[in-house]
Amino acid sequence: MNPEQFKMALAEKGILLDETQMNQFDDYYKTLVEWNEKMNLTAITDKQDVYLKHFYDSISAAFFVDFTKIESICDIGAGAGFPSIPIKICFPHLEVSIVDSLAKRITFLNHLAEILHLEKVHFYHDRAETFGQNKLHRAQFDLVTARAVARMSVLSELCIPLVKKGGIFLAMKAQQAEQELEVAAKAITLFGGKVTNHFAFMLPVEESERNIYVIEKTKETPNKYPRKAGTPNKQPIE
């Protein structure tokens, strides 16, 4: 998917990009490739692949959720900024917070934000478990997302505590995660969530499966969650 095809594909979904936004994506690509030579940010570096598998794939969340009605998002384990930075470029009003446990990724994101002239972005070098227990951030976000960084039971414990009541946790998965979801049902309920929607679609060009699960936060998460760093992954609630 070249940049022009990318622009047209998004326009078909009602997301119209101007010249400034297209330049931001171009600068994003160049910065990603440049920094990837110094640190391992992504295995995908071909321009057409980055536009499809990173940029378009990230923005696919906006095909199913109306980001014009959302003010604040938090992205857990965003790595090189996916999915939240592409979404931010498309919806500049958003206040975006990214949490990542690797300091060098945060260094990259700070540099990227300068290059792209992004405002209202915040980068935190922290573990999701610690961040979720911080009163400054807990239950503060309209939408919290994670792009396939762990299985659903673990993601739920890391993400749902950060969602404000009435907000949503958006889990982006490649293959259909129905089995994951069944196993995670207990955890999702315990943390105050309720699965309200599931969208399955094919990523264009390569025709690979994508799934987006919308989990609404209907009640507050018990104070003891998330548990201490590392515990959700080692001892998931299932």
C-alpha angles and dihedrals in degrees: 000000000000122000094264092050088047091054092048094046091053092045088057087058092050096258108125118194123201127209093269092054092047089052089051091055090048091051090045090055094047093047092047093053093044094051093040088069088063100038137016104260101142142356088215113081106143107112097231091047093049091051091050106033099034110022103032093035091053093049092049087088087071091059088071105025122055103233091182086075094049124085106181134032133180122202118202117209094355095168105187091008103282126178100357103055096052088047090049091052090054094044106033094178092070121108104220129197121186123194120197132162095215115083094204091059090052089051089053093048093050090052091046092051089054093048092048094041091233119177128197094030123132127189122200126194097210146109114264090234093057093041091052091055093050108105090214091065107021113111091356105116133085090209133015121190141183127184109222096301096139141354119291098258090055095042091052092057092047098044112029095064088061095053117094116233107277091024127107141245110214115202114195114200136172105214119034108278100201092129090047089050093052091051090047096047093099093049094047091053093044092054092050100261135132126193106236103167146011124196122191122189143150122254105236124247096018094040095219122160122259130183132192121193120197113206116184120208106232100169139017119279114247110260096245092066132121092043122217121304114293096011098098090056096044097041108023117187104245 
